[in-house]
């Protein structure tokens, strides 16, 4: 890594407020890595919801409905045993 690149990374880290950084994932981040801001995560989530809103409004296929009913019946049977 070049000195200029390391300096640029350190500068970006310094500009990021602690409250804007997403919670640390279960794995360790590399040294100098900047995590995604809360606002960026919200923007991505909002755009994904807009993108998939039409899909979520579609009816569930009959095959999936039957599978869910079968799973519900099995869990009820096991729960009463």
CNS distance restraints for C-alpha pairs under 8 A (distance, minus, plus):
assign (resid   1 and name CA) (resid   5 and name CA) 6.54 0.50 0.50
assign (resid   1 and name CA) (resid   6 and name CA) 6.65 0.50 0.50
assign (resid   2 and name CA) (resid   6 and name CA) 6.25 0.50 0.50
assign (resid   3 and name CA) (resid   7 and name CA) 6.05 0.50 0.50
assign (resid   4 and name CA) (resid   8 and name CA) 6.12 0.50 0.50
assign (resid   5 and name CA) (resid   9 and name CA) 6.23 0.50 0.50
assign (resid   6 and name CA) (resid  10 and name CA) 6.20 0.50 0.50
assign (resid   6 and name CA) (resid  32 and name CA) 7.88 0.50 0.50
assign (resid   7 and name CA) (resid  11 and name CA) 6.10 0.50 0.50
assign (resid   8 and name CA) (resid  12 and name CA) 6.26 0.50 0.50
assign (resid   9 and name CA) (resid  13 and name CA) 6.29 0.50 0.50
assign (resid   9 and name CA) (resid  32 and name CA) 6.21 0.50 0.50
assign (resid   9 and name CA) (resid  33 and name CA) 7.42 0.50 0.50
assign (resid   9 and name CA) (resid  34 and name CA) 7.80 0.50 0.50
assign (resid  10 and name CA) (resid  14 and name CA) 6.21 0.50 0.50
assign (resid  10 and name CA) (resid  32 and name CA) 6.43 0.50 0.50
assign (resid  11 and name CA) (resid  15 and name CA) 6.35 0.50 0.50
assign (resid  12 and name CA) (resid  16 and name CA) 6.48 0.50 0.50
assign (resid  12 and name CA) (resid  34 and name CA) 7.32 0.50 0.50
assign (resid  13 and name CA) (resid  32 and name CA) 7.17 0.50 0.50
assign (resid  13 and name CA) (resid  33 and name CA) 7.79 0.50 0.50
assign (resid  13 and name CA) (resid  34 and name CA) 6.00 0.50 0.50
assign (resid  16 and name CA) (resid  20 and name CA) 6.73 0.50 0.50
assign (resid  16 and name CA) (resid  21 and name CA) 7.25 0.50 0.50
assign (resid  17 and name CA) (resid  21 and name CA) 6.87 0.50 0.50
assign (resid  20 and name CA) (resid  37 and name CA) 4.96 0.50 0.50
assign (resid  20 and name CA) (resid  38 and name CA) 5.32 0.50 0.50
assign (resid  20 and name CA) (resid  39 and name CA) 7.33 0.50 0.50
assign (resid  21 and name CA) (resid  35 and name CA) 6.04 0.50 0.50
assign (resid  21 and name CA) (resid  36 and name CA) 6.21 0.50 0.50
assign (resid  21 and name CA) (resid  37 and name CA) 4.71 0.50 0.50
assign (resid  21 and name CA) (resid  38 and name CA) 6.01 0.50 0.50
assign (resid  22 and name CA) (resid  35 and name CA) 6.56 0.50 0.50
assign (resid  22 and name CA) (resid  36 and name CA) 6.10 0.50 0.50
assign (resid  22 and name CA) (resid  37 and name CA) 5.69 0.50 0.50
assign (resid  22 and name CA) (resid  38 and name CA) 5.49 0.50 0.50
assign (resid  24 and name CA) (resid  28 and name CA) 7.87 0.50 0.50
assign (resid  29 and name CA) (resid  33 and name CA) 6.39 0.50 0.50
assign (resid  36 and name CA) (resid  40 and name CA) 6.33 0.50 0.50
assign (resid  36 and name CA) (resid  41 and name CA) 6.80 0.50 0.50
assign (resid  37 and name CA) (resid  41 and name CA) 6.38 0.50 0.50
assign (resid  38 and name CA) (resid  42 and name CA) 6.17 0.50 0.50
assign (resid  39 and name CA) (resid  43 and name CA) 6.08 0.50 0.50
assign (resid  40 and name CA) (resid  44 and name CA) 6.18 0.50 0.50
assign (resid  41 and name CA) (resid  45 and name CA) 6.13 0.50 0.50
assign (resid  42 and name CA) (resid  46 and name CA) 6.03 0.50 0.50
assign (resid  43 and name CA) (resid  47 and name CA) 6.16 0.50 0.50
assign (resid  44 and name CA) (resid  48 and name CA) 6.12 0.50 0.50
assign (resid  45 and name CA) (resid  49 and name CA) 6.16 0.50 0.50
assign (resid  46 and name CA) (resid  50 and name CA) 6.29 0.50 0.50
assign (resid  47 and name CA) (resid  51 and name CA) 6.08 0.50 0.50
assign (resid  48 and name CA) (resid  52 and name CA) 6.09 0.50 0.50
assign (resid  49 and name CA) (resid  53 and name CA) 5.61 0.50 0.50
assign (resid  52 and name CA) (resid  56 and name CA) 6.30 0.50 0.50
assign (resid  53 and name CA) (resid  57 and name CA) 6.38 0.50 0.50
assign (resid  54 and name CA) (resid  58 and name CA) 6.66 0.50 0.50
assign (resid  60 and name CA) (resid  64 and name CA) 6.55 0.50 0.50
assign (resid  60 and name CA) (resid  65 and name CA) 6.42 0.50 0.50
assign (resid  61 and name CA) (resid  65 and name CA) 6.36 0.50 0.50
assign (resid  62 and name CA) (resid  66 and name CA) 6.17 0.50 0.50
assign (resid  63 and name CA) (resid  67 and name CA) 6.28 0.50 0.50
assign (resid  64 and name CA) (resid  68 and name CA) 6.12 0.50 0.50
assign (resid  65 and name CA) (resid  69 and name CA) 6.21 0.50 0.50
assign (resid  66 and name CA) (resid  70 and name CA) 6.16 0.50 0.50
assign (resid  67 and name CA) (resid  71 and name CA) 6.20 0.50 0.50
assign (resid  68 and name CA) (resid  72 and name CA) 6.11 0.50 0.50
assign (resid  69 and name CA) (resid  73 and name CA) 6.17 0.50 0.50
assign (resid  70 and name CA) (resid  74 and name CA) 6.20 0.50 0.50
assign (resid  71 and name CA) (resid  75 and name CA) 6.18 0.50 0.50
assign (resid  72 and name CA) (resid  76 and name CA) 6.18 0.50 0.50
assign (resid  73 and name CA) (resid  77 and name CA) 6.17 0.50 0.50
assign (resid  74 and name CA) (resid  78 and name CA) 6.21 0.50 0.50
assign (resid  75 and name CA) (resid  79 and name CA) 6.02 0.50 0.50
assign (resid  76 and name CA) (resid  80 and name CA) 6.36 0.50 0.50
assign (resid  77 and name CA) (resid  81 and name CA) 6.58 0.50 0.50
